[in-house]
Amino acid sequence: MKRFKWGILVFLGLGMILIFYPGVVKSAYAVDKGTVELIEDAYKNGEIDYETSLIYKVQTIRHPENIPVKYRSKVERIYKSATPILLEVKKNWDKLSPQTQATLKTLLARPSNAYSYNSPDGHFKIHYDTTGINKVPTTDANSNGIPDYVENLALYADSSYRTMITYLGYRIPPSDGSAGGDSKYDIYTEDIGYYGYTQPEFPGPQPWNDYTSYVSVHNNFIGFPPNTDPEGNQKGAMKVTVAHEYFHAVQFGYDVYEAVWFMEISSTWMETIAYYTVNDNYNYLPYFFNYPDVSLQATTIHEYAAFIWDMYLSTNFGNDIIKDIWERCISGSAINEIDNALLARGSSRDKEFKDFTVWNYITGIRNDGSHYVDASNYPLIKLMRTHSSYPVTNNTSSMTPDNLSANYIQFNPTGNPVNLNIKFNGQTSYLWALKALGVKINGTYSYAEFEIPLDDTGYGEGSIPNLENYNYVILIPSVLSTSGTNLNFTYSAWLTTADTVHKVDVTSSPNKQVINASTDTSYFYVQNTGIVTDTFSIAISDKRGWLQNPGSFADTLAPGEIDTFRTISKIPYNSVLNTADSLKLVSSSLSNPLVKDSSSVILTVIAVRGDANSNGSITVADAVFLIAYLFKGGPAPQYYGTGDANCDGQITIADVVYLVNYLFRYGPLPCFSG
């Protein structure tokens, strides 16, 4: 039987490997098509009917040799997940003919493996073969009769369970009863053309659209795309696939009919949360950063790259916001419940999407350390156009944006003291936003952020003062509407004489790495760089509420005078690893509000109380680590505070007892303050 293999690899300039996925593709996606894309094209062109196309797509999972040759791509590739195809079958089942239903029932029957192994924590049953097409690697280093591949898969599944269920508090997927042999969650291993898939099976016990399911993953992951797992590509692929697909099973406990784009964004995000060092999802990022005009809701490979939307939300509001959205999806749709979850946190989808478009510019070499934790590893966003001469009159977009997408336009300075004036007009009947970044490069990158207000018709005018102060300015028009594709806009730009009298410069102390249940002190500095005494508005705020002394007030400064502002932040005990808060000071001249500057300090949790061995999770291994440190001359915790589980300022046997109570007796989280 012919199987998909990682054959012809397509590379981008950034060295990323492209992985292609079925869906409606914008004209910008000019790539060689895989089998799934060829099947979908055949349906759109009227060569085959919908039911035939669905059968062929299902056959790409286990039986690609049964697909007509003309629909089999010469470009062989491994697809990320077959779950969207299976959800398409589920959502359209009642519309299919009896003959097609019978064919699909046969194709989608549960796998049948000869052996099974129960995971150490007892949550999973791993099904596998040691011979035949679905055989797993048979290396058995401990000679216990169980292939190492299977044992590792079980460990990764248990770890994913602890992350999602025990630590983050998601619902346990509905039980399938005795299907698969018992009530444990079933994970099968197969030779498939995908990393894995999650098959929804039957309605669950709740009065909403919850469903039982099982997961199937590739039987060896040999030749899969590269990742950064210290243990190697194979183990990295195993880890993120179990995390990705098991999170689909978790999602099915909330709403099996939820929008596929949000399911995939969330599962790809969970790969990072569960296995931070693997970064397999970096392989997809070019499909977001090269196509900023494609909708966040696109159901192509773009949905895997768009995991950074969830990364943006969790960085700014904590990992809990994603769970909150999924809880709300029980009775609502993802696109609406994202807004509702943000409204409950004092923000909104519109506001955060505007800020999201700014964050997506500040990546790669442009990283300023104040946005995505891993921004340096992300590609650069594609520019739509660059301007160096003025005026610019009624230009239109060459990358017409969809709903929930953006363009990026660069304006270079002329060397003279001038203001950059912008007039913008977005396509009517849609909600638009217009952000701008003044980019300064002096060894490192720094940014001044502006917003030009637009009315409900998409029209607005505004100015960026002192263009000569920046290496260039980036204009970011975005569509906040949740529908519409290939929308157009026009813009003009012209220069006027700048204000050289009133100026302000805001700087700050460096970003910091912190531990949860601790207090931080940071500093901001505001300098009057103009030539006259001026009064400036000062606004100090943060995203998460860690800041203890936010406020708004006025400050009068003589030319050259600097004032220092101290901030005090308390990092909550329940802050998880890589949670970050952004402290921000914005200052503008009361004489000329266009004269403004800002700076930020990012506080990032790099260690948590109780994680004494700093492996990213709190387990019995941390108690063992502390016992070795206290009584056997073992190494001290890398971050002393991680061993201080009860927050009494020292590491003693009481911390070991505290951890044991937390792990095995339902005791409170380390440093619980509730």
C-alpha positions in Angstrom: 0.0 0.0 0.0 1.4 3.4 -1.0 1.6 5.8 1.9 2.3 9.6 2.1 5.9 10.2 3.1 7.8 13.4 3.7 9.1 13.5 0.2 9.5 16.8 -1.7 10.1 19.6 0.9 9.2 23.2 0.0 11.3 25.8 1.8 10.7 29.5 2.4 13.4 32.1 2.7 13.4 31.8 6.4 14.2 28.1 6.3 10.7 27.0 7.4 9.1 24.0 5.9 5.6 24.5 4.5 2.9 22.0 5.3 -0.2 22.2 3.3 -3.8 21.8 4.4 -7.2 21.6 2.7 -9.4 24.6 2.4 -10.4 27.6 0.3 -7.2 29.2 -0.7 -6.6 32.8 -1.5 -4.9 33.6 -4.8 -1.8 34.5 -2.8 -1.3 30.8 -1.9 0.4 29.9 -5.2 1.8 26.6 -4.3 2.0 23.1 -5.6 -1.1 21.3 -4.5 -1.4 18.1 -2.5 -3.9 15.3 -2.9 -6.5 16.9 -0.7 -6.3 20.2 -2.6 -6.6 18.4 -5.9 -9.8 16.6 -4.7 -11.3 19.8 -3.5 -10.5 21.5 -6.8 -12.1 18.6 -8.7 -15.3 19.2 -6.7 -15.3 22.9 -7.2 -14.8 22.4 -10.9 -17.7 20.0 -11.2 -15.6 16.9 -12.0 -16.9 15.0 -9.0 -19.8 15.5 -6.6 -19.5 16.5 -3.0 -20.1 13.0 -1.6 -17.4 11.5 -3.8 -15.0 14.3 -2.8 -15.7 13.6 0.9 -15.0 9.8 0.4 -11.7 10.6 -1.4 -10.6 13.0 1.4 -11.3 10.3 4.0 -9.3 7.9 2.0 -6.3 10.1 2.3 -6.1 9.0 5.9 -5.6 5.3 5.5 -6.2 4.3 1.9 -4.6 6.9 -0.5 -4.0 4.1 -3.1 -7.8 3.9 -3.7 -8.0 7.5 -4.9 -8.0 7.9 -8.7 -4.5 8.6 -9.9 -5.3 11.9 -11.5 -6.2 13.3 -8.0 -3.0 12.0 -6.4 -0.5 14.7 -6.1 3.1 14.2 -7.3 4.1 16.4 -4.4 4.0 14.1 -1.4 3.5 15.7 1.9 2.4 15.0 5.5 -0.7 16.8 6.7 -1.0 18.1 10.2 -4.3 16.7 11.3 -7.2 14.8 9.7 -9.6 16.0 12.4 -11.1 18.7 10.2 -12.0 16.1 7.6 -13.6 13.9 10.2 -15.6 16.9 11.6 -16.8 17.7 8.1 -18.1 14.2 7.9 -19.8 14.5 11.3 -21.4 17.9 10.5 -22.8 16.7 7.1 -23.7 13.1 8.0 -27.5 13.6 7.9 -27.2 15.1 4.4 -25.3 12.1 2.9 -26.9 9.3 1.0 -27.3 5.8 2.6 -24.7 4.5 0.2 -22.1 7.2 1.1 -22.9 6.7 4.8 -22.2 3.0 4.5 -18.9 3.6 2.6 -17.8 6.1 5.2 -18.7 3.8 8.1 -16.4 1.2 6.7 -13.6 3.7 6.1 -14.0 5.2 9.5 -14.2 2.0 11.6 -12.0 2.1 14.7 -8.5 0.8 14.1 -7.7 -2.7 15.2 -4.3 -3.2 16.8 -3.0 -6.5 18.3 -1.6 -5.1 21.6 -2.4 -2.5 24.1 -0.7 -0.8 27.0 -2.1 1.2 29.9 -0.4 4.5 30.7 1.3 4.8 34.1 -1.2 7.3 35.4 -4.1 5.1 34.2 -5.8 7.6 31.9 -4.9 6.1 28.5 -4.8 2.8 26.7 -2.2 2.8 23.9 -3.1 0.4 21.0 -0.2 -0.8 18.8 1.2 -3.5 16.5 4.7 -4.9 16.3 4.3 -6.4 12.8 2.5 -5.3 9.6 2.0 -1.9 8.1 1.0 -0.3 11.4 4.0 -1.6 13.4 5.7 0.7 15.8 9.5 0.8 16.3 10.2 -2.3 18.4 13.3 -1.1 20.4 12.8 -2.1 24.0 15.7 -0.7 26.1 14.4 -1.9 29.4 13.4 -5.4 28.1 10.0 -5.3 29.7 8.2 -6.5 26.5 6.7 -3.1 25.7 8.3 -1.1 22.8 9.9 2.2 24.0 7.8 4.0 21.4 4.6 2.9 23.2 5.9 3.7 26.6 7.0 7.1 25.6 3.7 7.8 23.9 1.9 6.8 27.1 4.1 9.2 29.2 3.4 12.0 26.8 -0.3 11.4 27.0 -0.2 11.4 30.8 1.8 14.6 30.8 -0.8 16.2 28.4 -3.6 15.1 30.7 -1.9 16.7 33.7 -1.3 19.9 31.8 -4.9 20.2 30.4 -7.0 18.5 33.1 -5.1 18.7 36.4 -3.2 22.0 35.9 -5.4 24.1 33.5 -8.7 22.7 34.7 -10.4 21.6 31.4 -13.2 19.1 31.4 -12.3 15.5 31.0 -13.4 14.2 27.5 -16.6 12.2 27.7 -16.0 8.5 28.3 -16.6 6.0 25.5 -17.6 3.3 28.0 -15.9 0.0 27.2 -15.1 0.8 23.6 -11.4 -0.1 23.0 -11.5 -2.6 25.9 -12.3 -0.4 28.9 -13.1 3.2 29.9 -9.6 4.5 29.5 -9.1 7.0 26.7 -7.9 5.2 23.6 -4.9 6.2 21.5 -4.2 4.1 18.4 -1.1 4.0 16.3 -1.3 3.8 12.5 0.6 4.3 9.3 -1.3 7.4 8.1 -0.6 10.5 5.9 -1.1 12.8 8.9 0.5 13.5 12.3 -2.8 12.3 13.8 -6.5 12.7 14.1 -9.3 12.7 16.7 -12.5 10.9 15.7 -15.8 12.1 17.2 -18.0 9.1 17.8 -21.2 9.4 19.9 -23.1 12.1 21.8 -21.9 12.5 25.4 -23.9 12.7 28.6 -24.3 16.5 28.7 -27.3 18.4 27.4 -25.0 20.2 24.9 -23.0 19.0 21.9 -20.4 17.0 23.7 -19.1 13.9 22.0 -17.0 10.8 22.8 -13.9 10.2 20.7 -10.6 8.4 20.3 -7.2 9.6 19.0 -4.9 8.0 16.4 -1.3 9.0 15.8 1.4 8.1 13.4 3.1 4.8 14.1 6.7 6.0 13.9 7.0 9.7 13.0 10.1 8.9 10.9 10.9 11.6 8.4 8.5 14.2 9.8 9.4 18.0 9.7 12.0 19.2 12.1 11.4 20.6 15.5 13.6 21.9 18.4 12.9 19.1 20.9 16.2 18.4 22.8 15.3 14.7 22.6 15.0 14.7 18.8 12.5 15.2 16.0 10.7 11.9 16.5 9.9 12.4 20.2 9.1 16.1 19.6 6.5 15.1 16.9 5.1 12.5 19.2 4.7 14.9 22.1 3.0 17.7 20.2 0.7 15.3 18.3 -0.6 13.8 21.5 -1.1 17.2 23.0 -2.8 18.6 19.8 -5.2 15.7 19.3 -6.0 15.1 22.9 -7.0 18.8 23.1 -9.4 18.1 20.2 -10.9 15.4 22.4 -11.2 18.0 25.2 -12.8 20.4 22.8 -15.4 17.8 21.8 -16.5 17.8 25.5 -17.5 21.4 25.0 -18.9 21.6 21.5 -18.0 19.2 18.7 -19.7 21.5 16.2 -17.6 24.6 17.1 -15.7 26.4 14.3 -12.9 24.3 13.0 -10.5 27.3 12.7 -10.8 27.9 16.4 -10.3 24.2 17.2 -7.1 24.1 15.2 -5.8 27.4 16.5 -6.4 26.2 20.1 -4.9 22.7 19.6 -1.8 24.2 17.9 -1.5 26.7 20.8 -1.8 23.8 23.3 1.3 22.2 21.7 3.3 25.1 23.1 1.6 25.1 26.5 2.1 21.3 26.9 5.6 21.0 25.3 7.3 24.4 25.3 10.6 23.2 23.9 9.3 21.4 20.8 8.2 24.3 18.6 6.9 22.1 15.8 4.3 24.8 15.1 7.0 27.1 13.9 6.8 25.2 10.7 3.4 26.9 9.9 4.2 30.5 10.8 5.1 31.6 7.3 1.5 31.0 6.3 0.5 33.7 8.7 3.3 36.2 8.4 3.5 36.0 4.6 -0.3 36.4 4.3 -1.5 39.0 6.9 -4.4 39.8 4.6 -5.9 36.3 5.2 -8.7 36.1 7.8 -8.1 34.8 11.3 -11.0 32.5 10.6 -9.5 31.0 7.4 -9.8 27.2 7.3 -6.6 26.5 5.5 -3.1 25.8 6.8 -3.4 29.4 8.0 -5.4 28.1 11.0 -2.3 26.3 12.3 -0.1 29.4 11.9 -2.8 31.5 13.5 -2.1 29.8 16.9 -0.3 33.0 17.7 -3.8 34.6 18.3 -4.3 32.3 21.2 -0.6 33.0 22.2 -1.4 36.7 22.1 -4.5 36.2 24.3 -2.8 33.9 26.8 0.3 36.2 27.1 -1.9 39.2 27.9 -4.7 37.6 29.9 -3.3 34.2 31.1 -3.8 30.7 29.9 -7.2 30.7 31.6 -8.8 32.9 29.0 -8.7 30.1 26.4 -10.5 27.8 28.8 -13.0 30.5 29.5 -13.7 30.9 25.8 -14.2 27.1 25.5 -16.6 27.1 28.5 -18.6 29.8 26.8 -18.6 27.9 23.5 -21.0 25.4 25.2 -23.8 27.8 24.5 -22.2 30.2 22.0 -19.9 30.5 19.0 -16.2 31.0 19.3 -16.1 34.3 17.4 -18.7 35.8 19.8 -17.3 34.2 22.9 -13.8 35.5 22.3 -15.4 39.0 22.6 -17.4 38.1 25.6 -14.4 36.6 27.5 -12.5 39.8 26.7 -15.4 42.1 27.8 -15.4 40.2 31.1 -11.8 41.2 31.5 -12.4 44.9 30.7 -11.4 44.7 27.0 -12.9 43.6 23.7 -12.2 41.6 20.6 -11.9 44.8 18.5 -9.4 46.4 20.9 -7.2 43.3 21.2 -7.2 42.5 17.5 -5.9 46.0 16.8 -3.1 45.4 19.4 -2.5 41.9 17.9 -1.7 43.5 14.5 0.9 45.6 16.2 2.5 42.7 18.0 2.7 40.8 14.7 5.0 43.4 13.3 7.4 43.3 16.3 9.0 39.9 15.6 12.3 38.5 14.3 15.1 41.1 14.3 12.4 43.7 15.2 11.7 42.1 18.6 12.0 44.7 21.4 11.5 42.1 24.2 8.1 43.6 25.2 5.7 41.5 23.2 5.7 37.7 22.3 8.0 35.8 24.5 9.3 33.9 21.5 9.1 36.9 19.1 12.7 36.5 18.0 11.9 33.1 16.5 8.9 34.3 14.5 9.1 35.4 10.9 8.8 39.1 9.7 5.4 40.2 8.6 5.1 40.9 4.8 4.8 44.6 3.8 2.2 45.6 1.3 4.1 48.7 0.1 6.9 51.1 1.0 6.8 54.9 0.3 9.8 57.3 0.2 8.4 60.2 -1.8 5.4 62.4 -1.1 2.6 63.2 -1.5 1.0 59.8 -1.9 -2.5 60.2 -3.4 -5.4 57.7 -3.2 -3.3 54.5 -3.3 -5.2 51.2 -3.0 -4.3 47.9 -1.5 -2.4 45.3 -3.5 -3.2 42.7 -0.8 -6.9 43.3 -0.2 -7.6 42.2 3.4 -10.3 39.8 4.6 -12.2 40.1 7.8 -10.0 40.0 10.9 -6.8 40.6 8.9 -4.4 43.5 8.2 -2.0 45.2 5.8 1.4 46.8 6.6 2.6 49.9 4.8 6.0 51.6 5.4 6.7 55.3 5.1 10.3 56.5 5.1 11.5 59.9 6.4 12.9 62.6 4.2 15.4 64.0 6.7 13.5 67.2 7.3 11.5 68.0 10.5 8.0 67.2 9.2 4.7 65.6 10.3 3.4 62.6 8.3 -0.3 63.2 7.6 -2.6 60.3 6.7 -6.1 60.1 5.1 -7.7 56.7 5.0 -11.0 55.4 3.6 -12.0 51.8 4.1 -14.7 49.9 2.1 -18.1 50.9 3.5 -20.2 48.6 5.6 -17.2 47.1 7.3 -15.5 48.1 10.6 -11.9 49.3 10.1 -9.1 50.3 12.4 -5.8 52.2 11.7 -2.7 51.8 13.9 0.7 53.3 13.3 4.2 52.5 14.7 7.1 54.9 14.8 10.1 52.6 14.5 13.4 53.6 16.1 16.5 51.5 15.4 19.6 52.2 17.6 21.2 48.8 18.0 17.9 47.6 19.3 14.3 48.3 18.1 11.9 50.6 20.0 8.4 51.8 19.0 6.0 54.7 19.5 2.4 53.6 18.9 -0.3 55.8 17.4 -3.9 55.2 16.5 -5.8 57.3 13.9 -9.5 57.3 14.7 -11.9 56.1 12.0 -15.6 56.7 11.8 -18.3 54.1 11.2 -17.8 54.5 7.4 -14.1 53.6 7.6 -12.9 57.2 7.1 -10.4 59.1 9.1 -7.4 61.5 9.1 -4.5 61.9 11.5 -0.9 62.8 11.9 2.4 61.2 13.1 4.5 64.0 14.5 8.2 64.4 13.7 8.7 61.8 11.1 12.4 62.5 11.2 12.6 61.1 14.7 12.0 57.6 13.3 13.8 55.3 10.9 10.4 54.8 9.4 6.7 54.6 10.2 4.5 51.6 9.7 0.8 52.1 9.0 -1.4 49.1 9.9 -5.0 49.2 8.5 -7.0 46.2 9.8 -10.6 44.9 9.3 -12.4 44.3 12.6 -15.5 42.9 11.0 -16.1 39.2 11.3 -17.2 38.7 7.7 -16.1 39.9 4.2 -13.2 39.0 2.0 -10.9 40.9 -0.4 -12.0 44.3 1.0 -10.5 47.4 -0.5 -9.3 50.8 0.9 -7.6 53.9 -0.2 -5.0 56.1 1.5 -3.1 59.3 1.0 -0.1 60.7 2.8 1.5 64.2 2.8 4.0 66.1 4.8 3.7 69.3 6.9 6.2 71.3 9.0 6.8 69.6 12.4 6.6 71.0 15.9 10.2 71.4 17.0 9.3 73.1 20.3 7.5 70.4 22.3 9.0 67.0 22.6 9.0 64.1 25.1 11.0 60.9 25.5 9.9 58.0 27.6 12.3 55.1 28.6 12.1 52.4 31.2 14.1 49.8 33.2 14.7 46.5 31.4 12.2 43.7 31.0 12.4 41.3 33.9 12.1 37.6 34.6 10.1 36.9 37.7 8.8 34.1 39.8 5.1 33.7 40.9 4.0 34.9 44.3 6.6 37.6 44.4 6.8 41.5 44.2 8.6 43.5 41.5 9.7 47.1 41.4 10.4 48.7 38.0 11.0 52.2 36.8 10.0 54.6 34.0 11.7 57.8 33.0 10.0 60.8 31.3 12.2 63.6 29.8 11.2 66.9 28.3 13.4 67.0 25.2 11.7 70.1 23.8 13.0 73.7 24.2 10.4 75.1 26.5 8.9 74.2 29.9 5.9 71.9 29.2 3.3 70.0 31.1 2.8 66.3 30.1 0.0 63.8 30.8 1.3 60.6 32.4 -0.7 57.4 32.3 0.6 54.2 33.9 -1.3 50.9 33.4 -0.8 47.2 32.9 -2.7 44.3 31.2 -3.2 41.8 34.0 -3.8 43.9 37.1 -0.5 43.0 38.7 0.4 46.7 38.9 -0.4 48.0 42.4 0.0 51.8 41.6 -1.6 52.6 38.2 -2.7 56.1 37.6 -3.1 59.2 35.4 -1.8 62.6 36.3 0.1 65.7 34.9 3.8 66.5 35.3 5.5 69.8 34.5 9.1 69.6 33.3 11.7 72.1 32.3 13.7 71.5 29.1 16.0 68.5 29.7 14.4 67.7 33.0 13.7 64.0 33.8 11.2 62.5 36.3 11.3 59.0 37.5 8.2 56.9 38.2 8.4 53.7 40.3 6.0 50.9 39.8 5.2 48.1 42.2 3.7 44.8 40.9 2.6 41.7 42.7 2.8 38.5 40.7 -0.1 36.2 41.8 0.6 32.8 43.3 -1.4 31.1 40.5 0.5 32.6 37.6 1.8 29.8 35.3 5.1 29.5 33.5 5.6 32.1 30.7 2.7 34.2 31.8 3.6 37.9 31.2 2.3 41.3 32.2 3.0 44.5 30.2 3.5 47.6 32.3 3.2 50.7 30.2 3.7 54.5 30.6 2.3 56.8 28.0 3.1 60.6 28.1 1.9 63.3 25.8 2.4 67.1 25.7 -0.7 69.1 26.9 0.5 71.9 24.5 0.4 69.5 21.5 -1.3 66.1 22.0 0.4 64.8 18.9 3.7 65.0 20.7 3.7 61.7 22.7 5.9 58.7 23.6 5.6 55.5 25.5 7.6 52.7 26.9 6.8 49.2 28.4 8.3 46.8 30.8 7.4 43.1 30.4 7.4 40.9 33.5 7.6 37.2 32.5 7.1 34.3 34.9 10.1 32.0 34.2 9.7 29.8 37.2 6.8 28.8 39.5 6.8 27.9 43.2 6.9 24.2 43.7 8.6 23.4 40.4 11.9 22.8 42.3 13.6 20.9 39.4 12.5 23.6 36.9 11.1 21.1 34.3 7.9 23.2 33.7 5.5 21.2 35.8 4.9 20.4 39.5 5.1 16.6 40.1 6.4 14.2 42.7 9.8 14.6 41.1 10.0 18.1 42.7 9.4 16.7 46.2 12.2 14.1 45.5 14.4 16.9 44.3 13.9 18.9 47.5 14.6 15.8 49.7 17.8 15.3 47.8 18.8 18.9 48.3 17.9 19.0 52.0 19.3 15.7 53.1 21.5 14.1 50.4 23.7 17.0 49.2 21.8 17.4 46.0 21.8 20.5 43.9 19.9 23.6 45.0 16.9 24.7 42.9 18.0 26.8 39.9 15.6 29.6 41.2 15.6 29.4 45.0 12.0 30.5 45.3 10.8 27.4 43.3 11.7 25.3 46.3 9.8 27.5 48.7 6.4 26.0 48.2 4.8 27.5 51.3 6.3 31.0 50.8 7.8 31.3 54.2 11.1 32.5 52.8 13.1 29.4 53.3 13.4 25.8 52.0 12.7 23.1 54.6 11.0 19.8 55.0 7.7 21.8 55.4 7.9 22.6 51.6 8.1 18.8 50.8 5.1 18.2 53.0 3.3 21.1 51.3 4.0 19.6 47.8 2.8 16.1 48.9 -0.4 17.6 50.2 -0.9 19.5 46.9 -0.2 16.5 44.7 -1.9 13.7 46.5 -4.3 15.2 49.1 -6.0 18.0 47.1 -4.1 20.6 49.0 -3.8 24.2 47.8 -1.4 25.4 45.1 2.0 26.4 46.3 1.9 29.9 48.0 -1.9 29.8 47.9 -3.1 33.2 49.1 -6.9 32.8 48.8 
